Amino acid sequence: MASGGSNPAGGTGPIWNVRLTEQEAAICDVLDTVAKKYEEKGGKKVQLRIAGGWVRDKLLGLSCHDLDIGIDAMMGYDFAVLVNEYMESLGHEKRSIAKIATNPEKSKHLETATMVVHGMPLDFVNLRSEIYDDASRIPSEITFGTPSEDAYRRDITINALFYNIHTHSVEDFTERGLKDLEGGLVRTPLAAFETFWQDPLRVLRCIRFAARFNFKIAEDAKIAILDNRIKQALKTKISKERIGAELDKMIDDGAGRSLAIRLLHELDLYDIVFAPPEADGTAKGTTSVTGQAKDIEDAFRLVWIMEWLLKINPGPACEGEDEARIFQAEVDRGQEALLSQTRGASFTSHLYPVVTTASSPHIAQIAPKEESFPEKLGTRNLILSGMLYPYRDMTATVNKKNMPAGSWILRYGLKGKNLDIDIVTKLMESLDSVRGIVNTLAEKPATDERGVREERANMGMIIRDIGCIAVVGKKWPCAFLLGLGVDLLPKFEALRNGLLDDGAKAQISKYNAFLSRSESYQIDHCFAWKYLVDGKELTQLLKIKPGPKVTGFLQHVMRWQLMHPGSSKEECRTWILEHPDLFA
């Protein structure tokens, strides 16, 4: 077993030290003191270890705020109570302790206690050993385990590392975790087939971590993933909710989304994760499916392009992130070359503001700073739309209503959030109109006052159509970034090699021009405009009954508003009365 502070390779490799922040050091000091005091009072000797992802990320030089405390000799809740009592004795306020009961369906096989210590949430859980039978992915027997048993039952070796709070050392009980972390390898502690058979969701976790860190997947793991028995188990034994939750993490990790799609495709899992709609023969279910899925490689290509475009705004690096990093993942040289040509360029001047995280109340932004980590809603759904792009020409009929296949997959196949379903549906539905108006503006720009008014109205109506859904709103530029990505697909091979030719620059310039013009026309927030004459006033003015046709009449009103900026309610009322043919 390799441990921190020494070099298991005899002086040629890295020193496996974990650098604690002041907050982390204070937490470890508290936990160490509580364990010693408990033993001094006649209790058992309790060994505490920080487990899993935190250790991995610290060794990679990444920040992590998810601390799982593994305990070897008592229940997590009981130890959390001791921590609370000790903190109270020091004058700290008593904290609540949440007890999370066992829930095998959600991979909670032992009780967990959660509490906040020095401002950071901690999960206290027992080290465990699991025994599986062939009929279920849920362990048939769970017992308290040794650190070694706990390490070997984990999904991959780099997640099986521990940080011993008492000795301040990294512990590698599989004796491969540190080596794999240094070499950039995703490998299972036990035989890959056995690991995946016990819980097939680990297949997707392997892909997620390989994509996140740009690591290689071990050959035996690839062979096991391609085994039809494992794929069938993933389809039949794992709930849609768990697959959807793992996909969420792939997207929200913030890196390697295109690589995740490439791996899903290469390992023949794309149509398992994104299972297409199927007619089920029931009157209230999915009665028919039309159209065909397109090239799955388009999902990889489009997400890759989205990743590049979203990086045009250089985000601030995490403090100290590169210090003491063991493994430096290879950067995507194609994207880096493109970024060097597009960051700060005149033809991306208005792409930059919509993807920036800096606060800007006057610009409709995809990822404003006030939105919470881990993922900005607009960015997340751009990536999700790219992942589902191969299904763009498929439609399912559900309850006698047509539904885009991508929406069907999110709702029924992945049990996704309504928020995501609404945004992705609107982005995909808007593709044709977005690409159409961008090309029209480029080919036939306005040349006189009347043309400018028409142009302003056409642009505004599309912005309103996209942003009319409350969850989209100021994220309407997402539809244009997605449209740009689709228009750049024919250039993908050159882009992948870092080549930005005149044709690609021209496409980017078209979309940049639309965003620039929407700002100069002051319509970038028109999605939130109120009607000068609303529906109730319109029916009274025209002396008609309320009904569906009023919605169409209001579109005429808004179009007039867009063509006549600064006009008053009275001017609008006069115009309505002078054009009865539009409201017949």
N, C-alpha and C positions, 0 to 999 in steps of 0.2 A: 504494500500500500504506500503510495506516494503522499507526502504531506508538505505543508507550506514551510518556507524558510530554508529549503534545501533543494538540491538539483538531482532528481532521481536518475538523470542521464549521465551523471559523472562529470558535471561541470560544463557541458557543451550546449545545453538548452537553457530555457528561461528559469528564473527563480519564481516559485509558485507562491508569491505573497499576495495577500488581499489588502488593499489600502482602504481603511475605514474612514468614513467622514466623521466629524465630531459627533453628529447625531447617532450614527451607527455604533461608534465606540461607547457612547453613553448607554445605549440600549444593551450592548453586550456586557458592559460592566454591571448593570442592574441584574441581568439574567444570571450571570456568574455568581454574584453575591447572594441572590435568593437561593440558588442551588446549594451553595456552601452552608448557608444558615440552616436550611432544611436538614442537611446531613448532620450538622453540629447538634441539632435538637433531637437526634436519634432516628431520623428518617433514613430512607435508602439513599445511596449515592446516585444522584441524577446527572446524567450527561446530556448536554444540550448542543444541538448542531443546527446551523442554518442550512437548509437543504435546497437543492435544485437550481432553479433559474437564477437566483440572486448570485450564487457562487460563480456560475458560468459567466454572467454578465460582468461581474466585478473583474474577473480574470481577463475578459475581453476589453476592459477599459470602458465599459458602458455603465451608465447610471441605472439603478434599479431600486424601486420603492416597494417591492413585494417580498416581504420576509416571512418565510415559513420556518417555524422553529420545531425541529424534530426532537421528541423526548423519548428516552428509552425505558423509563421505569415508573411512570405514573401517567394518569390521564391528563390531557391537555387542559381541560377546564380546571382541574384541581391545582395545577401549577399556575395557571392564570390567576386564581384566587390568591395564591401566595405572593405573586408579583404585585397584585393590587394592595395587599396588606402592607407590603414593604414600602411601596410608594407612598401610602398614607402615612406611614411612620416617619417619612422624610418631609411631610407637610404638603404633599401633592393631593389634589382633589381625587376622590374615589371615582374610578372609571367604571362604566358598565362593561360587562363581559357578555358577548353574544355566543350562544352555544348552537352550533350548526349540527343537526342530527345526521345520522347516517342516511345516505340516499344513493344506493347502488346504481340506479338508473342515470344519475348524474355524476357517477364516479366518486361519490363521497362514501368511501367504504368504512371509515372510522370517524367518530365524533371529532369535531374541530371546535376550538374556542378562539374567539377573535376579540382583541382589545387594543387600545391605543397606548403606547408607551413613548414618552418624549416626542409626541406629535406624529408618530408613525404607527400605522396599523400592523399588528402582528397576528399571525395565525399559529396557534399551538396545536400540534397534532402528534400522535404517536408514530414511531417507526413501526413498520408492519411487514408481515410476511403473508403472501397470498397463495392459495391453492385453487386451481381451476379444474372444472370438468369439461368434457367435450361439448356439452349441450348448451353452454351459456358463456357469454363473455364476463358475467358477474362471478366473482370468486365464490366458490362453495364453502371456503373456510378462510377466515382472516384472524390472525393472531398477532400479538406484539412480536416484533422482530428485532433482530440485531441490525446494526448499521449496514453490515454486508448484505443481509437478506433484503433490507429496504432498498439498497442501491440496485441490486440485481432485478428487482421487480419493476424498475422504472423503464420508461420508453426508450431512451437513448443514453449512451454513456456520458455525454457532456451535460446531461441533466441529472446525473447520478452522483455528482460531487457534493461534498459536505464541507462546511467551515466549522471547525470545532471551537466553540466559544471559550472554552477553558484553556486550550493550548494555543489558540490563535493560529491554527494551521489548517491548510486544505487537506482533506482526506479523500482519497480515490480508491474505494474498495473494489472496483472492477479492474483496477490497474490499467485501464485503457482510456479513461475519461480525459485526463490531462494530455495524453499523447494525441487523442483525436481532436481535442481543442486546438492544440498547436498545429496539427496537420490539416485542419479544416475538413473533418470527416464526420458524417452522421452514421452512427453504427449502434446496433442494439446490444445491451449487456448480455443477454442470452441469445440462443439461436434465433435468427430473425423470424423464421416461420412460427416458432413457438410464441415469440413476443407478440406478433400480429394476430395469431390465432386466439390468444388470450383476450385481446381487445383490438379489433380491427381498426378502430379509430386511430391507433398509433401510426398507421400508414400515413394518414394525413398530417399527423404531427411531425413525422420525419420530413415530409415534403415542406411543411411550414418552416421548420428550422433550417433546412438546407437552403431554402429560398431567402430567408431572412438574413442569414450570414454568408450566403454564397458559398456554402460548403458542398462537398461531394457526398453522395449517398453511397454507402458501401455496397459492393457488388452482391453479397449474399442477401442484403436487404432488398435490392432491386429485383433479384430473382424471386424472392418470397412475395413481393408486392405483385409481380406479374402472374403469380400462381392463381388460377381460376378459383380455387377454394377460398383464398383470402379475399378476392374481389367479390365473390358471392357472399361471403360472411359480412363484408362491409355493407353490401346492399340490404341484407336481410336481418342482420343482428344489431345494427346501429340505427338509432332513431334519426329521423330527418332533422330534428332540433339539434342533435349533437353534431351532425355533419355541418349544418348551417352555422353553428357556433364556432366550429373550427375554421370555416371559411371566413367568418368575421375576423378572426385573429390573423389569418393570412393577409387580409386587406388592411387591418388596423395596425399591423406591425410597422408599416411605414416604409418598408424596403422589400425589394425582390418580388413584387407582385407578378411581373411578367415572367420571371423565372419559375414561380409557382405554377403558372398556367402551362409553361413549357413542360415542366415535370409531370403535371397531371396528364398532359397529352402523351408524352413519351411512355409513361407507365400505364397507359390505357385506362385512366380513371376519370377523364373529363366528363364523359357521359354518365358516370356514376354520381359524381358530385353535382353536375348540372344535368340531371336526368330529364330528357325531353318529355313533353306532355304525351299522354296516351289516352285514347278513348276508353272509358270504362263501361260503356253500355247502359248506364243508368240515366234516367230522364233528368235527374237533378245534378248529375255529375258532368264530366267532360264527354260530350256526345260525339265530337269529331275533332280531327286535327288536320290542317291543311298546310302545304308547303314543306320544304326540306331544309335541314340544317346545312349551312355552308362550311367552308374549310375551317377547321378548328384552329389552324395556324393563324387565322385572322384575329383570334382572341389574343394570342401572344403578341402579334404585331401591333395591334391597336393599344393594348395596355403598355407595351414598351414605349410607343410614341407618347402616350399620356404621361408616363413617368418622366420622359424628357421635357415635355412642355411644362409640366408642373414644377420642374426644377429651374425654370428660367429665372424665378426669384430665388437667389441664394439665401437659404435660411441660416440663422446663426448656429454655429457648432456648439454642442454641449460642452460645458466647461470641463476641461481635463479629460475629454473623451478619448483622446489618442494616447494619453500617457499610460505606460505600462501595458499596452495592448499586446497580447501574445500573438494573435493571428490577425493579419491584415488582409481582408478579403480583396480579391482583384476587382478593381473598378471597371465599370463598363466603358471601355475606351471609345466606343461609338458615341455614347451619350455625352461623355466628357468633351469629345471633339465638337459635337453639335452645340453644347453649352458655351464653349469658347467663341463660337461664331454668332450666337444669338443673344447672350446676355449683354444688355446695354446697346443692342443694335437698334437702328431707327425703325426697322420693320417689325420689331417686337415691342415698341414703346408702350402700346396699350394692352399687350398681353401681360406684361410685367405687373401693372397695377392690379389686375383682376386675380392674380394668383399669389400676391404678396400677403403676408400675415400682419403687416403694419396697419394700424388703424387709419381708415380713410373714409369719413362719412359721406363724401361726395362721389365715391366710385363704388359701383355694384361689385362686390368681391365674392370670389368663390370660397376663400378660406380666411375670413376675418379673424383677427387675433383673439377676440373675446370668446370664440368658440373653444370648447374644451378639448384637451388631449384625450384619447390617443389619435383620433382622426377627425378632420374637418368634414362635415357632412357632405358638402359639394364634392370635395376631392374623392371621398369614399365612393360616392355613387357614380362618379366618372369612371373610376376603376371597375366598379361592378358592371356598368354598362358595357365597357370594353370586354369584360370576361364573357358576357352573354351575347356579344355581337354576332357570333355564328348563327344564332336563332332568329335573326332579324326578319326573315321572310316566312316564319312559321306562325300560325295562328291556331288557337284552341277555342272551341265553342263550349262555354260553361253556362249552364242555366239559360240557354238560348241567347247568350251574349258572347260576342267575339272578344277574345283576350290575347294580346301578344304573347308568344311563347315564353319570352323572357320574364314577363310578369307572372305567367303561370308557374314557371320554375321557382321564382322567388316565393310566391304565395303557398303553393302546394308541395313543391319539391324540397324547399329549404326551410319552410315555415318562417320566412323572413318578417322583418318589421314592416308595418304598414307605411311608415315613413320612407323606407328604402324603396318599397314597391311603387309608391306614388311618384317619387322622383325619377327612378329609372324608367318607368313607363312614359312619363312626360318627355324625358331626354330622348328616348328612342323614337317616340311619335313625332318629335319636332325635327328630326334629322333632315327630311326632304325639304321642308320649308326654310330651314336655316341655310342649308347649302344653296338653295335656290336664290334666296334674297342676296346672299353674299356675292354670288356670281352675277346677278342682275346689276347690283350696284357697281361692280367692277367693270362690266361690259357697257352699261348704259347709265353713267352718272348723270345727275341732274345738271342742267345747263341754264335754267332760268328760274324765276321766282316760283312759278306754278309747279315746275318739276321738283324744286326743293321741298315745297309743301307736300306733294305726293310722296316723295321719298321719305320724308320725316314720318308721315302717317303710316306708310307701309312698314317701316322699321319698328315704329312704336307698337303697332298691332301685333307683330310677331313677338316682341319683347313681352307684351301683356299676355299673349297666349301662353307663353312659357312660364312667366312669373305669376300667373293668376292663381296657381295652386299655392296655398299659404306656405307649405314646407319648401317650395322652390324660391319664390320671392326674389330677393336680391342675388340669388345664385343663378339667375338666368344665363350669365355668361358660360356656365358649364355646357349648355347646349351648343354654343359656338366653338368651344374648345373641343368638344366631341366631334362636331362637324369638321373642324380642321384636321383632327386626327384621321377621320375617315378619308378625307380628300388627300391626305399624305400617304395613304396605304400603298398606292402604286409606286411610291418612291422608297418603300421600306428597305430594300436591299442596299441601296446607296446610303440611306440614313444610318443603317446599322453599322456601316463602315465609316461613319463620321463625315460623309460627303453631303454637303448642302448645295445642290445645284441651283441654277436660276429658276427652274420650274418650281422647286420646293419653296424658294424664297418668295416667288410670286404668290403661291397659295397662302403662305403665312401673311403676306402683305395685305391680301384681300380681307382676311378676318381682322387683322389689325386695323384696317381702314374702317370696317363696320363699327368696331368698338370705339375708335377715335371719333367717328361721326356721331355715334349715339351720345357721347359726352358733349360734343360741341352743339348738338341739337337739344341738349338738356332733357333727354328722354330716357336716360339710363335708370331712372327710378319711376318711370311711367306705369310700371306694373302696380304701383300703390295709389295711383291717381283715383280720385272720386269723380263721378259724373257731375258735370255742371248742372244737368237736369237728370235726376234719378228716375227710376222706374215708376214710382208713385206719381211724381210730378208729371212725367211723360203721359201717363194714362189720363190724368186730369186735363192736361193741355190739349190732347188729341181727342178727348171725350170718347175713349175706348175702354173696354173691359180688360182687366189684368189677364195675362195668359202667356204661353210660351213665346209667342211672336214678339213680345216686348223685349225679350233678350236680344233678338236680332236688331230691333230698333235702337237699343242702347249701343250696339256696335257702331251704328251710323253716327251717334252722338259723340262717341269717343274718337272716332276717326276725324270728325270735324274739330274736336278739341286739339288733336295733334296737329292738324293743319293750320290752326289759328291760335298759336300760343299767346297767352296773356288776355284772351277774350273773357268777357263777363257772362254771368248766367243770363242776363237779359238779352245779350247778343245771341247766345245759343238758342234761347226760346224763340227769338225772332226768326232765326235761320230755320228752325224746325217748322214753324208755321208757313214759311215761304217755300218749303219743299215737301208738300203733302204726298207726292208720288213715292218718296222714300219710306213713308210710314203707312202705306195703304195695306 
